[in-house]
Amino acid sequence: MILECPMTFYSGPKGPFTDIKASIALAIGSFFPSGFLAEFRRRGAQILGATLAGFAIVILLSIISFAPDDPSLNTASSAPPENWLKLPGAIIADLCIQTLGFAGYLIPLFLFAWAWSCLFGQALKGATVRLLVLPISLILLAAVCSALPISTQWSKPVSAGGAVGELALAGMHSILPMPKAIWAMISVIIGGCLYGLSLPLTTQELQRSIREAKDQKGGNSRMSPKQVATSEWRGNASQLAEPGFMGDASLFEYNDP
């Protein structure tokens, strides 16, 4: 007796490129144990988070120890740099301060937030949109700094918002002649909202990240419902990828004794 039964591959949740994702999961599941992709993503996110934290520390230390007379790309000086990170730090600080002014301090804050998210939270969640709004928010907030009546002892930049803030404020004023104070108020509202959007940590995400960090420190391996469902899906995919399930065969022969 020949028993015929159709066989369809497990395609996982419906969505764009579902067949491609399922095929990749099946292929990887045939070579690696269940849960390999999840562990690979987690380790990769931790490495990325540590890298971002390192960049944030370097930029922050460079900006804090900024000295206008240090040698940089546009400043020639034979004196040794006063920057804590020497010549590399002087160049980084000069670029940040001369370009964005006080708004340059928001760059390491952004990097620290994403580093925390990669290490303990949902890494790279909505990263594309958040990264796209970051430059816009920095330009608007630099324009706000340029409108502030702040006098510094810096030889550069020409304003507290750097060259970008000065140009942005002048451009706004040329489009619609209004007092700088009004443009500053508009820019701080829009720029602040966009900068908050660029950060990966909302209040709920921050609480979840802190809770997951405590669980990891205590050795607990709690998983959210979404992580459990994803893990089960990958396990099913790896089972379907075992020998006997792979291939295009749609018929099974069963000999009735």
Secondary structure in CASP SS format (residue, H / E / C, confidence):
PFRMAT SS
TARGET T0000
AUTHOR 0000-0000-0000
METHOD secondary structure of the structure
MODEL  1
M C 1.00
I C 1.00
L C 1.00
E C 1.00
C C 1.00
P C 1.00
M C 1.00
T C 1.00
F C 1.00
Y C 1.00
S C 1.00
G C 1.00
P C 1.00
K C 1.00
G C 1.00
P C 1.00
F C 1.00
T H 1.00
D H 1.00
I H 1.00
K H 1.00
A H 1.00
S H 1.00
I H 1.00
A H 1.00
L H 1.00
A H 1.00
I H 1.00
G H 1.00
S H 1.00
F H 1.00
F C 1.00
P C 1.00
S C 1.00
G C 1.00
F H 1.00
L H 1.00
A H 1.00
E H 1.00
F H 1.00
R H 1.00
R H 1.00
R H 1.00
G H 1.00
A H 1.00
Q H 1.00
I H 1.00
L H 1.00
G H 1.00
A H 1.00
T H 1.00
L H 1.00
A H 1.00
G H 1.00
F H 1.00
A H 1.00
I H 1.00
V H 1.00
I H 1.00
L H 1.00
L H 1.00
S H 1.00
I H 1.00
I H 1.00
S C 1.00
F C 1.00
A C 1.00
P C 1.00
D C 1.00
D C 1.00
P C 1.00
S E 1.00
L C 1.00
N C 1.00
T E 1.00
A C 1.00
S C 1.00
S C 1.00
A C 1.00
P C 1.00
P C 1.00
E C 1.00
N C 1.00
W C 1.00
L C 1.00
K H 1.00
L H 1.00
P H 1.00
G H 1.00
A H 1.00
I H 1.00
I H 1.00
A H 1.00
D H 1.00
L H 1.00
C H 1.00
I H 1.00
Q H 1.00
T H 1.00
L H 1.00
G H 1.00
F H 1.00
A H 1.00
G H 1.00
Y H 1.00
L H 1.00
I H 1.00
P H 1.00
L H 1.00
F H 1.00
L H 1.00
F H 1.00
A H 1.00
W H 1.00
A H 1.00
W H 1.00
S H 1.00
C H 1.00
L H 1.00
F H 1.00
G C 1.00
Q C 1.00
A C 1.00
L C 1.00
K C 1.00
G C 1.00
A H 1.00
T H 1.00
V H 1.00
R H 1.00
L H 1.00
L H 1.00
V H 1.00
L H 1.00
P H 1.00
I H 1.00
S H 1.00
L H 1.00
I H 1.00
L H 1.00
L H 1.00
A H 1.00
A H 1.00
V H 1.00
C H 1.00
S H 1.00
A H 1.00
L C 1.00
P C 1.00
I C 1.00
S C 1.00
T C 1.00
Q C 1.00
W C 1.00
S C 1.00
K C 1.00
P C 1.00
V C 1.00
S C 1.00
A C 1.00
G C 1.00
G H 1.00
A H 1.00
V H 1.00
G H 1.00
E H 1.00
L H 1.00
A H 1.00
L H 1.00
A H 1.00
G H 1.00
M H 1.00
H H 1.00
S H 1.00
I H 1.00
L C 1.00
P C 1.00
M C 1.00
P C 1.00
K H 1.00
A H 1.00
I H 1.00
W H 1.00
A H 1.00
M H 1.00
I H 1.00
S H 1.00
V H 1.00
I H 1.00
I H 1.00
G H 1.00
G H 1.00
C H 1.00
L H 1.00
Y H 1.00
G H 1.00
L H 1.00
S H 1.00
L C 1.00
P C 1.00
L C 1.00
T C 1.00
T H 1.00
Q H 1.00
E H 1.00
L H 1.00
Q H 1.00
R H 1.00
S H 1.00
I H 1.00
R H 1.00
E H 1.00
A H 1.00
K H 1.00
D H 1.00
Q H 1.00
K H 1.00
G H 1.00
G C 1.00
N C 1.00
S C 1.00
R C 1.00
M C 1.00
S C 1.00
P H 1.00
K H 1.00
Q H 1.00
V H 1.00
A H 1.00
T H 1.00
S H 1.00
E H 1.00
W H 1.00
R H 1.00
G H 1.00
N H 1.00
A H 1.00
S H 1.00
Q H 1.00
L H 1.00
A C 1.00
E C 1.00
P C 1.00
G C 1.00
F C 1.00
M C 1.00
G C 1.00
D C 1.00
A C 1.00
S C 1.00
L C 1.00
F C 1.00
E C 1.00
Y C 1.00
N C 1.00
D C 1.00
P C 1.00
END
